């Protein structure tokens, strides 16, 4: 996936950017809603992303500031593990990029990428029940809130993209 506008660039990571990826997850406010926490898990995620680029169309990508190339965060699209006929999207931004409308741009870019890959596949997103900011972004981008998803003793807010909102 490659996406660029006046604000952000979404592109494949290069191996030398592992430190950027790992640094993103050192902030407890950023990782507060994530089920995994260890540096080893984040390193495995990064390495899997690099491998996924060859197979496509899903992976994790870096988000960079289009003006100064600063690292903003990462986003992903993948087959949803609860239903392989659905594509799941998600993103994580550095705290200094919260509240600037970047999440909305990323959400729209990821949705567009998934639709261009397989327009029949439903697009979903899940968030922690307390992650109100991400839930507002999803609603703004044409997702509808469905019944909560129960996963390994966690309850998650579950969203499904509505093609009628295009």
Secondary structure, 3 states (H helix, E strand, C coil): CCEECCCEEEECCCHHHHHHHHHHCCCHHHHCCCCCCCHHHHHHHHHHHHHHHHHCCCEEEEEEECCCCCEEEEEEEEEECCEEEEEEEEEEECHHHCCCCHHHHHHHHHHHHHHHHCCCCEEEEEEECCCHHHHHHHHHCCEEEEEEEEECCEEEEEEEECHHHC
